[in-house]
Amino acid sequence: MNFKQYRITFRSIFFLSGLIFLPTSVTYAQGLNEQVTVVAAYEPTIPDANKIVINPAKSETDVKLPVMNYSVSPVQLKPVLTPESIPAVKLVGEPQKKLTRNYARLGMGSYTSPYAEFWANTLRSKSYGVGMHFKHLSSSGEIKNYAISKNSVNLLEAQGQKFYENHTLSAGAGFRRNVVHHYGFKPADFDIFLSDDDLKQIFNRYNASVGFASQYEDKDKLNHNFGFAFTNVSDGFETRENNFGFKGSADKRFELLTFTDYQQIGVEAVVLFSAYNDSTLKQNNTIVSVRPYIATEFEMYTFRLGIDLTFKMDTLSKAYLFPFAEAQLKVIKDALTVKAGITGGLKRHGFDELSQINPFVQSVLPLQYTRDKFTFYAEARARAGKHINLSASFRASFIENAPFFVNDFTAIPYNRFTLVYDDADLLAARFEAEFRTAEKIRIKAYAAIEKWNMKNEMHAWHKPASNLGFQAFYNMGDKLIVSARLNHYSKQYARLMNEVGTVTVETLKAYIDPGLGVEYRYTKSLSAFLNLNNLAGTRNFAWYNYPGYRFNLMGGVTYSF
């Protein structure tokens, strides 16, 4: 298409458009006549924009701090403290009980058993204390089918203390005379005659002791304690024994290490000398034991560690070494404490000790040393509230030459005891529970158990496997006091021999021993009492062929002045 043709066509279109819109133009713009001539193609353009270029700039202002000069003028502060006065606290305590110097008990029991006991003591004193005690108890009763069983106990002893500012001096002395009869056989079984003097045994015992101990309030002082003791015992068959003993200890606390509360170094020493002679031999022996140790405590823990160096000196001298250690834990302060440890030691059981355990022993005894090679022990004590106390203990020991009482079948009528020794392992436990309310009610129950494992002997002779006990005390208005007890002993074994020398075993049955006591206080000084023993009325054997009394009672009066 050429330009002319394009021009004619555009005009034609414009003309037709004008015809279409002619009525409107005539209506709204009468007399308007415009002509538009297009001379070129339409090319739209956009003009350039002029931008104002302004970049922001930071405004910096210099700030200069003024130089400050200052000085401090010291001024002494003089505070004035004026404490307010605090009124004194009025303590309302219980009045001290009135003490009496003397107390006497007189009574009479079945089996013709007179009884008398007397105590005399000084009153409260900050400088000294002296006391004396006398006792007599005898019985002329007979036990059916058995030999004469008369017995008596006579005792006189005195003791005293002198109190110094930081020390206490103590001393004591006494005399005891025990009389028993070897009634452990039935005369009808033997075609022999034995008089009263043949069966009577008398033990005379003298003792004296003195001690000196420190009582420092300052725990960092050098604490010390030592004492001397002497005993002399003799019987009616030419046996004599003199014992001299010394025991001493010293310890000192230090605070050298910071991770424990304190450190303690101490030493314990024991010297025992015994001179024994009977109708066949004389024996002198000495045991010296030195036990140095160290101890410490921090928070709730306490530890103790040491060695026991023991020397045995008689016809043959020998030294022994026993380590010992103990740990204690206060689980709950003043409520639960647990401790455990190991120990060991050497001991000689003398005639004085053995005759007190079993008064029916022979006057000629094979005395030997018992060696506790190793012992582990544990103990726990607890308090439940204000009135209940609990305790439990356990022990496991390996013992060399443990002594056991057996009947002596070398002399008719086999009514006396001798000793046999054997190596043994021992497991022992004890449990206790106590309920106490001041001086009104006391109830206690306990159980003791022993299990022996013998090396050569068939049984642990005359050792009951268990002992159970119960005790109760009730005070009704300080007028009527009732007490009760119950003991149960399990079966035990005795070693016998037949005519050809073969060892046989006799079983002693278990038994119970219940008792009841009643005291009526007519006044605070005068009262009457009645004790009932062996309420079951059974015939109990603590030693083979030695039955005890059946039901018996004791009644009397008491007076304090």
Secondary structure, DSSP 4 states (H G I P E B T S, - for coil): --HHHHHHHHHHHHHHHHHHHHHHHHHHSTT--------S------PPP---------------PPP---------------PPP-PPP---PPPPPPP-SEEEEEEEETTTEEEEEEEEE--S-SSEEEEEEEEEEEE----TTS----EEEEEEEEEEEEE-SSEEEEEEEEEEEEEEE---S-GGGSS----HHHHEEEEEEEEEEEEEEE--SSTTS-EEEEEEEEEEEE-TTS-EEEEEEEEEEEEEEE---SSSSEEEEEEEEEEEEEEEE-SS-EEEEEEEEEEEEEEEEETTEEEEEEEEEEEEESSS-EEEEEEEEEEEEEEETTTEEEEEEEEEEEEE--HHHHHHH-TTB-SS----EEEEEEEEEEEEEEEETTTEEEEEEEEEEEEEEEEEEEE--SSTT--SEEEEEEEEEEEEEEEEEEEEETTTEEEEEEEEEEEEEESSSSS-TT--SEEEEEEEEEEETTTEEEEEEEEEE--EEEEEE-TT--EEEEEEPPEEEEEEEEEEESSSSEEEEEEEE-TT----EEETTEE---SEEEEEEEEE-
